[in-house]
Amino acid sequence: MQKVIRIILVMIIIFTLVSCIAVGSGGKKIEQHPTLGQELLDLKKARDEGAISDQEYNEIKEKLKRSDQKPDSQS
């Protein structure tokens, strides 16, 4: 149960950071999504601070890497 809570906490932190990055300019909204590198740094920080275990860190890291890969053939 603690593992699920920790993963949810990390995801909330990531989504909160993404929401805070959205910037409004002249009535136009510009969304900036964190890069894979920034997400990995945030994830490492969560592990280093004890919010998640090494196993959770590795699982989430692999999911982030897989989600960042794009198909080779885009038209």
N, C-alpha and C positions, 0 to 999 in steps of 0.2 A: 504494500500500500504506500509506503514511504517513497518507493521508486516512482510510482505514478504521480504522486504529489510533487516530487522534485522535477519530473519531466514537464508537468503542467506549469510549474513555477518558471522554468527556463523558457518555455514557449510564451508565457505571459510577458516575461521580460523582453523577449525578442519582438513580440507584436507591439508592445508599448513603445519600444525604441523606434520601430517602423512608423508608428502613428505620430510620434513626436517629430519625425523628420519631415513630414508633409509641411510645406511652406506655402503661404498665400501671398500673391503679388498682384496688386491691381485687380482684385476680384478673380484672378486666375489661380488655380491650385496646381502646384507642381509637386508631384510625388517623387521622392528619391528613395529607392529601395537599397537597403544595406547590401554591400558586396558580400560574396562568399567569404572573403578574407575577414571582413568585419564580423560576420556571424561566427566564424571560427574563433576569432579573438574573444568575443563575448562568451562563447561556450567554454573556452579555456579558462577564462576568469571565473566562471561559475564553478568549474571543477576545482580550481586552485583555492577558492574560498570555501569549499566543502559543501556547496549547494547540491552537487551531483557527484556520483562515484565515477571512478575511472571507466567502469563498464558502461555506464550511462553516457559518459562523454564520448566513448568510442562509437556507440550505437548511433547517437545523434549526429556525430561528425560524419559518419558514413551516409546517413540519410541526407544530410545537407549536400554532401559531394554528389550523390546520385541525382538529387533534385536540380543541381546546377548544370548538369550535363545536358547539352542540346543535341538533337539529332543532326547528323552530318549533312543530310540532304534537305536543305530548306530552299524553297523557291521564292 
